[in-house]
Amino acid sequence: MSDKPSGGLNAFVIKCLAMLAMTLDHVAWAFLDVNSHLSEWLHFIGRMVAPIMVYLLVVGYYHTHDVMAYARRLLVFALIAQLPYWMFSLSIESILQGMPWQDYGHGNVLFTLFCALMALIVYHSSHSTIVKLVLIVLMYPVVQLFDYGFALVAMALLFAYFFHDTRKPIIAYVLACPAFYVLTYGFERTVGLGYMHFGMLLAAVMIYYFNGKKGSSFGGRYLFYWFYPVHLLIIALLAYALG
């Protein structure tokens, strides 16, 4: 992947930008009118986060020395994040009032990334193409229980297929964005003013400027894992305190 802009952004910087975008997105969901332009623009920025997380997952897959340890970390933090995720997405007040158990069936995005990593393992296994396809398709009903669903699995496989090229992953991602939207939301327009999901294209810019380097080791490997549940918990608690 040598045909990159000089300088560029390393993985640490991209992760920091993704954390900022994620926070703005979640603050907007918690505190702003969903039909306001401020809210829509913050969600526009936030739509780049999931694709960036998937792309960095694929990068991590190709660079890790122990993919199963990588998978265990994702699964452990998915479990840790689930209660803060419920507190944020369902609201603490609703939980305290006793929501029906069916409303607790949705899982956070770390579970989706774990499934995407499992799909990458299957994709690179020695099984025949038919067996790989069947195994990945069988994941569909499970992955649909988690945030963004099968769209992130498809995204991971697309990035993996074109990974060793410079521009093809970006072009393929941009062209596939409508399909990822349909996989996630169906053919219906989601809430808001209607343009937030075009923010998915921001991820293409980030990927283009990614220089392939790890960058700073500030906070260690667990900083970004912990950030997800902790920021959800803080926002949920603030929303509950402010009513």
C-alpha positions as CSV (number, residue, x, y, z in Angstrom):
1,M,0.0,0.0,0.0
2,S,2.7,2.4,-1.0
3,D,0.7,4.8,-3.1
4,K,-0.3,7.0,-0.2
5,P,-0.2,10.7,0.5
6,S,3.1,11.8,2.2
7,G,2.8,12.0,5.9
8,G,-0.8,10.8,6.4
9,L,-2.5,9.6,9.6
10,N,-1.3,6.8,11.7
11,A,-3.6,4.3,13.5
12,F,-3.4,6.1,16.8
13,V,-4.5,9.4,15.3
14,I,-7.4,7.8,13.4
15,K,-8.6,6.0,16.5
16,C,-8.5,9.3,18.4
17,L,-10.6,11.0,15.7
18,A,-13.0,8.0,15.8
19,M,-13.4,8.3,19.5
20,L,-14.1,12.0,19.2
21,A,-16.7,11.4,16.4
22,M,-18.3,8.6,18.4
23,T,-18.6,10.8,21.5
24,L,-20.2,13.7,19.4
25,D,-22.6,11.2,17.8
26,H,-23.7,9.7,21.2
27,V,-24.0,13.1,22.9
28,A,-26.3,14.1,20.0
29,W,-28.5,11.0,20.5
30,A,-28.7,11.7,24.3
31,F,-29.2,15.5,24.4
32,L,-30.2,17.0,21.1
33,D,-33.4,17.1,19.1
34,V,-33.0,14.5,16.4
35,N,-34.6,16.8,13.8
36,S,-32.2,19.7,14.4
37,H,-29.3,20.4,12.0
38,L,-26.8,20.4,14.8
39,S,-27.8,16.9,15.7
40,E,-27.8,15.8,12.1
41,W,-24.3,17.1,11.5
42,L,-22.9,15.4,14.6
43,H,-24.5,12.1,13.5
44,F,-23.0,12.8,10.0
45,I,-19.6,12.9,11.6
46,G,-20.4,9.9,13.7
47,R,-21.4,7.7,10.7
48,M,-17.7,7.3,9.8
49,V,-16.9,5.5,13.1
50,A,-18.2,2.0,12.4
51,P,-16.5,1.7,9.0
52,I,-13.2,3.0,10.5
53,M,-13.5,0.4,13.3
54,V,-14.0,-2.3,10.7
55,Y,-11.1,-1.2,8.6
56,L,-8.8,-1.1,11.6
57,L,-10.1,-4.5,12.6
58,V,-8.9,-5.8,9.2
59,V,-5.6,-4.1,9.6
60,G,-5.3,-5.7,13.1
61,Y,-6.1,-9.1,11.7
62,Y,-3.3,-8.9,9.2
63,H,-0.8,-7.7,11.8
64,T,-1.6,-9.6,14.9
65,H,0.6,-12.4,16.1
66,D,-2.3,-14.2,17.8
67,V,-5.7,-13.8,16.2
68,M,-7.5,-15.8,18.9
69,A,-6.2,-13.5,21.6
70,Y,-7.4,-10.6,19.5
71,A,-10.8,-12.3,19.3
72,R,-10.9,-13.0,23.1
73,R,-10.2,-9.3,23.8
74,L,-13.0,-8.2,21.6
75,L,-15.4,-10.7,23.2
76,V,-14.5,-9.8,26.8
77,F,-14.9,-6.0,26.2
78,A,-18.1,-6.6,24.3
79,L,-19.4,-8.3,27.5
80,I,-18.1,-5.5,29.7
81,A,-19.7,-2.9,27.4
82,Q,-23.1,-4.5,27.3
83,L,-24.5,-3.0,30.5
84,P,-23.3,0.6,29.7
85,Y,-24.8,0.1,26.2
86,W,-28.2,-0.8,27.6
87,M,-28.0,2.1,30.0
88,F,-27.3,4.4,27.1
89,S,-29.6,3.0,24.4
90,L,-32.5,2.1,26.6
91,S,-32.0,4.8,29.2
92,I,-31.4,4.2,32.9
93,E,-34.9,5.5,33.8
94,S,-36.5,2.9,31.5
95,I,-34.4,0.1,32.9
96,L,-35.3,1.1,36.5
97,Q,-39.0,1.2,35.6
98,G,-38.7,-2.4,34.4
99,M,-38.5,-2.8,30.6
100,P,-39.8,-6.0,29.0
101,W,-37.0,-8.6,28.7
102,Q,-37.4,-8.6,24.9
103,D,-36.0,-5.0,24.8
104,Y,-32.6,-6.3,26.1
105,G,-31.9,-8.5,23.1
106,H,-29.8,-6.0,21.1
107,G,-26.0,-6.2,21.5
108,N,-23.3,-3.5,21.2
109,V,-21.0,-3.0,18.2
110,L,-18.1,-4.9,19.8
111,F,-20.1,-8.1,19.4
112,T,-20.5,-7.2,15.7
113,L,-16.8,-6.6,15.4
114,F,-16.1,-10.0,17.0
115,C,-18.4,-11.6,14.5
116,A,-16.6,-9.8,11.7
117,L,-13.3,-11.1,13.0
118,M,-14.7,-14.6,13.0
119,A,-15.8,-14.1,9.4
120,L,-12.2,-13.1,8.5
121,I,-10.9,-16.2,10.1
122,V,-13.3,-18.3,8.1
123,Y,-12.5,-16.4,4.9
124,H,-8.7,-17.1,5.3
125,S,-9.2,-20.7,6.4
126,S,-8.4,-23.7,4.2
127,H,-12.0,-24.7,3.6
128,S,-13.5,-24.7,0.1
129,T,-15.2,-21.6,-1.1
130,I,-18.6,-23.2,-0.7
131,V,-18.0,-24.2,2.9
132,K,-16.7,-20.7,3.7
133,L,-19.8,-19.1,2.1
134,V,-22.1,-21.4,4.1
135,L,-20.4,-20.7,7.4
136,I,-20.4,-17.0,6.9
137,V,-24.1,-16.9,5.8
138,L,-25.0,-19.0,8.9
139,M,-23.6,-16.1,11.0
140,Y,-26.3,-13.8,9.6
141,P,-29.1,-14.4,12.1
142,V,-26.7,-14.0,15.1
143,V,-24.9,-10.9,13.8
144,Q,-28.3,-9.2,13.1
145,L,-28.8,-9.2,16.9
146,F,-26.0,-6.7,17.2
147,D,-25.4,-3.0,16.2
148,Y,-25.2,-2.5,12.4
149,G,-25.6,-6.3,11.9
150,F,-24.3,-8.1,8.9
151,A,-23.3,-4.9,7.2
152,L,-20.1,-4.8,9.2
153,V,-19.3,-8.4,8.4
154,A,-19.7,-7.7,4.7
155,M,-17.6,-4.6,5.1
156,A,-14.8,-6.5,6.7
157,L,-14.8,-9.1,4.0
158,L,-14.7,-6.3,1.3
159,F,-11.7,-4.6,3.0
160,A,-9.9,-8.0,3.4
161,Y,-10.5,-8.9,-0.3
162,F,-8.9,-5.7,-1.5
163,F,-6.5,-5.1,1.4
164,H,-3.2,-5.4,-0.4
165,D,-4.2,-2.8,-3.0
166,T,-4.0,1.0,-2.4
167,R,-7.1,2.5,-3.9
168,K,-9.4,-0.5,-4.7
169,P,-10.6,-0.9,-1.0
170,I,-11.6,2.8,-1.0
171,I,-13.4,2.7,-4.4
172,A,-15.1,-0.6,-3.5
173,Y,-16.2,0.8,-0.1
174,V,-17.7,4.0,-1.6
175,L,-19.6,2.0,-4.3
176,A,-20.8,-0.5,-1.7
177,C,-22.1,2.1,0.8
178,P,-25.7,1.9,-0.4
179,A,-25.6,-1.8,0.1
180,F,-24.2,-1.4,3.6
181,Y,-27.0,1.0,4.4
182,V,-29.7,-1.4,3.2
183,L,-28.1,-4.2,5.2
184,T,-28.2,-2.1,8.3
185,Y,-31.5,-0.2,8.0
186,G,-33.4,-1.8,5.1
187,F,-35.0,0.5,2.5
188,E,-36.6,2.9,4.9
189,R,-35.2,6.3,5.7
190,T,-34.0,6.5,9.3
191,V,-34.8,9.3,11.8
192,G,-33.5,12.8,11.5
193,L,-33.3,15.1,8.5
194,G,-32.1,12.6,6.0
195,Y,-28.4,13.3,5.3
196,M,-26.5,11.9,8.3
197,H,-25.7,8.6,6.6
198,F,-23.7,10.3,3.9
199,G,-21.1,10.7,6.6
200,M,-20.1,7.1,5.9
201,L,-18.1,8.6,3.0
202,L,-15.8,10.3,5.6
203,A,-14.4,6.9,6.4
204,A,-13.1,6.7,2.8
205,V,-11.1,9.9,3.4
206,M,-9.6,8.4,6.6
207,I,-8.6,5.2,4.9
208,Y,-7.0,7.1,2.1
209,Y,-4.8,9.1,4.5
210,F,-4.0,6.1,6.7
211,N,-0.2,5.6,6.4
212,G,-0.2,2.1,7.8
213,K,1.8,3.0,10.9
214,K,0.8,2.3,14.5
215,G,1.7,5.6,15.9
216,S,1.8,6.5,19.6
217,S,1.4,3.8,22.3
218,F,-0.2,6.2,24.7
219,G,-2.7,4.4,27.0
220,G,-1.6,0.9,25.8
221,R,-3.6,-1.5,23.7
222,Y,-6.6,-1.3,26.1
223,L,-7.2,2.5,25.9
224,F,-9.6,2.2,23.0
225,Y,-11.3,-0.9,24.3
226,W,-12.1,0.8,27.6
227,F,-13.2,4.1,26.0
228,Y,-16.2,2.6,24.4
229,P,-18.0,1.4,27.6
230,V,-16.8,4.2,29.8
231,H,-18.0,7.0,27.5
232,L,-21.4,5.3,27.1
233,L,-21.7,5.0,30.9
234,I,-20.8,8.6,31.5
235,I,-23.3,9.9,28.9
236,A,-26.0,7.6,30.3
237,L,-25.4,8.8,33.8
238,L,-25.5,12.5,32.7
239,A,-28.7,11.9,30.7
240,Y,-30.3,10.3,33.8
241,A,-29.1,13.1,36.1
242,L,-30.3,15.8,33.8
243,G,-33.6,14.1,33.2
